[in-house]
Amino acid sequence: MVRKGLVLFLGLVLAFVLYSLLGNLEPNLVILVNAFSILVFFSAMVYGEVEGAVMGTVAGLLQDGFSHSVFGLAGLSQTISGFLAGWLSQKLNLSTFYKRAVFVFFFSLIQLLLWVFFYFLIFKKALLYTQPALYLQPVFTSIITSSVIGFYRKLSRAT
């Protein structure tokens, strides 16, 4: 229990630092590499749906703190996608990199579409036309998350 909490806390700190660094280097990198989504899908697929939902809430609200916009928009979409990814990942065999990548791509796309939908309901403007880099976010999220999960599983087997 302590190890899981420590891993998730360190993941949250690492996502915070990565999001800050990417935003300072190039703001478009934040759109391509969503460090908080990577953390949410990691926690959901490794630990389960409850951890995915809780991490989705915490990471989403932290992401909303960076956005200077409506507070709770990313939190809601991350919570829903984290719970669903954690629940379904426990029922499927996601042992290979490619299965995990397709799975995370699908749920990253769901998370992005939920966020864009909530954004449209609040601000009444379409975001996908003004930010075309958003189309690539599920691809980057799936590749990075699948790699991190594979590395984590190899590391935990070695210890």
For each residue, the residues with C-beta under 8 A, 3 or more apart:
1: 4 5
2: 5 6
3: 6 7
4: 1 7 8 47 51
5: 1 2 8 9
6: 2 3 9 10
7: 3 4 10 11
8: 4 5 11 12 43 47 51 55
9: 5 6 12 13
10: 6 7 13 14
11: 7 8 14 15 39 42 43 55
12: 8 9 15 16 39 55 58 59 62
13: 9 10 16 17
14: 10 11 17 18 35 39
15: 11 12 18 19 35 36 38 39 59 62
16: 12 13 19 20 35 62
17: 13 14 20 21
18: 14 15 21 22 33 35
19: 15 16 22 23 30 35 36 63 66
20: 16 17 23 24 66
21: 17 18 24 25
22: 18 19 25 26 29 30 33 35
23: 19 20 27 29 30 66
24: 20 21
25: 21 22 29
26: 22 29
27: 23 30 31
28: 31 32 133
29: 22 23 25 26 32 33
30: 19 22 23 27 33 34
31: 27 28 34 131 133 134 137
32: 28 29 133 136 137 140
33: 18 22 29 30 38 137 140 141 144
34: 30 31 37 38 63 137 140 141
35: 14 15 16 18 19 22 38 39
36: 15 19 39 40 59 60 62 63 74 78
37: 34 40 41 59 78 81 108 111 137 141 145
38: 15 33 34 35 41 42 141 144 145 148
39: 11 12 14 15 35 36 42 43 55 59
40: 36 37 43 44 52 55 56 59 60 78 81 82 85 111
41: 37 38 44 45 52 81 82 85 104 107 108 141 145
42: 11 38 39 45 46 145 148 149 152
43: 8 11 39 40 46 47 51 52 55 82 86
44: 40 41 47 48 49 51 52 53 55 56 82 83 85 86 89
45: 41 42 52 85 86 89 94 100 103 104 145 149
46: 42 43 51 149 152 153
47: 4 8 43 44 50 51 52 86
48: 44 51 52 86 87 90
49: 44 52 53 82 83 84 85 86 87 90
50: 47 53 54 83 86
51: 4 8 43 44 46 47 48 54 55 86
52: 40 41 43 44 45 47 48 49 55 56 82 83 85 86 87
53: 44 49 50 56 57 79 82 83 86
54: 50 51 57 58 82
55: 8 11 12 39 40 43 44 51 52 58 59 82
56: 40 44 52 53 59 60 75 78 79 80 81 82 83
57: 53 54 60 61 75 78 79 82
58: 12 54 55 61 62
59: 12 15 36 37 39 40 55 56 62 63 78
60: 36 40 56 57 63 64 72 74 75 76 77 78 79
61: 57 58 64 65 71 72 74 75
62: 12 15 16 36 58 59 65 66
63: 19 34 36 59 60 66 67 74 75 78
64: 60 61 67 69 70 71 72 73 74 75
65: 61 62 71
66: 19 20 23 62 63
67: 63 64 73 74
68:
69: 64 73
70: 64 73 122
71: 61 64 65 75
72: 60 61 64 75 76
73: 64 67 69 70 76 77 115 118 119 122
74: 36 60 61 63 64 67 77 78 115
75: 56 57 60 61 63 64 71 72 78 79
76: 60 72 73 79 80 114 118
77: 60 73 74 80 81 111 112 114 115 118
78: 36 37 40 56 57 59 60 63 74 75 81 82 111
79: 53 56 57 60 75 76 82 83
80: 56 76 77 83 84 111 114
81: 37 40 41 56 77 78 84 85 107 108 110 111 114
82: 40 41 43 44 49 52 53 54 55 56 57 78 79 85 86
83: 44 49 50 52 53 56 79 80 86 87
84: 49 80 81 87 88 107 110
85: 40 41 44 45 49 52 81 82 88 89 103 104 107
86: 43 44 45 47 48 49 50 51 52 53 82 83 89 90
87: 48 49 52 83 84 90 91
88: 84 85 91 92 103
89: 44 45 85 86 92 94 103
90: 48 49 86 87
91: 87 88
92: 88 89 99 103
93: 99
94: 45 89 99 100 103
95: 99
96: 99 100
97: 100 101 146 147 150
98: 101 102
99: 92 93 94 95 96 102 103
100: 45 94 96 97 103 104 142 145 146 149 150
101: 97 98 104 105 142 143 145 146
102: 98 99 105 106 142
103: 45 85 88 89 92 94 99 100 106 107 142
104: 41 45 85 100 101 107 108 141 142 145 146
105: 101 102 108 109 138 139 141 142
106: 102 103 109 110
107: 41 81 84 85 103 104 110 111
108: 37 41 81 104 105 111 112 137 138 141 142 145
109: 105 106 112 113 138
110: 81 84 106 107 113 114
111: 37 40 77 78 80 81 107 108 114 115
112: 77 108 109 115 116 134 137 138
113: 109 110 116 117
114: 76 77 80 81 110 111 117 118
115: 73 74 77 111 112 118 119
116: 112 113 119 120 126 127 128 134
117: 113 114 120 121
118: 73 76 77 114 115 121 122
119: 73 115 116 122 123 127
120: 116 117 123 124 125 126 127
121: 117 118 124
122: 70 73 118 119
123: 119 120
124: 120 121
125: 120 130
126: 116 120 129 130
127: 116 119 120 130 131 134
128: 116 131 132 134 135
129: 126 132
130: 125 126 127
131: 31 127 128 134
132: 128 129 135
133: 28 31 32 136 137
134: 31 112 116 127 128 131 137
135: 128 132
136: 32 133 139 140
137: 31 32 33 34 37 108 112 133 134 140 141
138: 105 108 109 112 141 142
139: 105 136 142 143
140: 32 33 34 136 137 143 144
141: 33 34 37 38 41 104 105 108 137 138 144 145
142: 100 101 102 103 104 105 108 138 139 145 146
143: 101 139 140 146 147
144: 33 38 140 141 147 148
145: 37 38 41 42 45 100 101 104 108 141 142 148 149
146: 97 100 101 104 142 143 149 150
147: 97 143 144 150 151
148: 38 42 144 145 151 152
149: 42 45 46 100 145 146 152 153
150: 97 100 146 147 153 154
151: 147 148 154 155
152: 42 46 148 149 155 156
153: 46 149 150 156 157
154: 150 151 157 158
155: 151 152 158 159
156: 152 153 159
157: 153 154
158: 154 155
159: 155 156
